[in-house]
Amino acid sequence: MLDKEKENQTAIQEFILLGLETFPELQILLFWFFLVIYLMTITGNLLIFLLVVANQHLHIPMYFFLANLSWLDACYSSTILPKLLANLLSGDRTITLHGCLAQCHLFGICAAIETYLLSAMSYDRFVAICRPLLYNSIMNTKFCFQLIAGTWINSLIFNGILVGLMDPFPFCGSNVIDHYFCDFLPLEKLSCSNRNFLEPIAFFMTVIFTIAPFLLTLISYICIIDTIIKIKSNTGRQKAFSTCSSHLMVVCLYYGTLIIVYVLPDSPTLRPLNKIFSIFYTVMTPLVNPLIYSLRNKKVHKALRQLFSKVIILGQSYPKLSVGT
């Protein structure tokens, strides 16, 4: 009897992602919508990343963090959107157990890195505005590399431990995930193992990778706003605010929708709304990040013009084949 029960518990080897079935008549339209978003996200973020790498004038801490954010957002989108696009196009909503765990792991890594990267960028703006004379000594190359390396390595280790703990656990009962990707909370609910073991770890991860970086970011901007208010001239205030306004918009968009998703009660009536807000921080944020930073940044504009000028010059100087050859 016990063997039969154990066999039933470990029988689930794949899950069904319900995705955006709330809008069944719009599946094809949603496919093209998300395909365009994915292509724009990859193109925009990789363009920003290559600009920072190739242009010597952008080799400063602010753009070093921006290049990392652009690379991360490209990875972020590639973790979720290809599977979503395949599901919308084929109608096959299944995903294997290990595929689901891998997506959960990669998404967790990207989300954890993004929170601390946004925190590091806010600290960079804090030093630039509140401690301008000490900026070069504090935000040196070694310190910036340490911040980025620590963020990536810690996220890889902790998320690897969390998913590694989930891997041997049996899943029983329903194999339906009412979401468009494999997140930790839906998976944890489907596990028939002792949740008292996973819940403290999940809470610890939430504190370390969401609450802590959010508080660090919030404290940085409280200090920044306080410093800006104390600036006497309107021109000085506008100039100081313009250096952090783009990053502040990204932070508000990301954390605003993230908080709404995890504060909303998990009820059947609110689940479609939960999915819509999830789209904002998993799909739309990686899309708008390069737009927000490039539209308001003169140095990025200049680097783009230089890049396009080089491309045009190379195109014009490329030897044309004569008619006789």
Secondary structure by P-SEA (a helix, b strand, c coil): caaaaaaaaacccccccccccccccaaaaaaaaaaaaaaaaaaaaaaaaaaaaaccccccaaaaaaaaaaaaaaaaaaaccaaaaaaaacccccccaaaaaaaaaaaaaaaaaaaaaaaaaaaaaaaaccccccccccccaaaaaaaaaaaaaaaaaaaaaaaaaacccccccccccccccccaaaaaaaccccccccaaaaaaaaaaccaaaaaaaaaaaaaaaaaaaacccaaaaaaaaaacaaaaaaaaaaaaaaaaaaaccccccaaaaaaaaaaaaccccccaaaaaaaaacaaaaaaaaaaaaaaaaaaaacccccccc
